[in-house]
Amino acid sequence: MDFNVLVQALTILTLAIFVGFEVIAKVPPTLHTPLMSGSNAISGITVVGALLAAGGGHSQFAQILGVVAIALAMINVMGGFVVTNRMLRMFKRKK
């Protein structure tokens, strides 16, 4: 991998981290649960991309990053489902 490509990729990653943090920090607490539900779709797309990276016959480094991305995205998806399920239970009538 060319050094310039690596620097560009790390720059994009760093900027994405800062932008993501700023966007999430500005969200009011009442919207965090719906935001978590919406992030499930994004994490699902991440899982598909990570599966392609992990099993696409790329370099060993790309495969390791793909496996790590799969694990982290699946944690996010499952956490989103747990939070969404808890939110939906709050709106059910009690017997």
Sequence and secondary structure as in RCSB ss.txt:
>XXXX:A:sequence
MDFNVLVQALTILTLAIFVGFEVIAKVPPTLHTPLMSGSNAISGITVVGALLAAGGGHSQFAQILGVVAIALAMI
NVMGGFVVTNRMLRMFKRKK
>XXXX:A:secstr
  HHHHHHHHHHHHHHHHHHHHHHHTS GGGHHHHHHHHHHHHHHHHHHHHHHHHSS  HHHHHHHHHHHHHHHH
HHHHHHHHHHHHHHHTS   
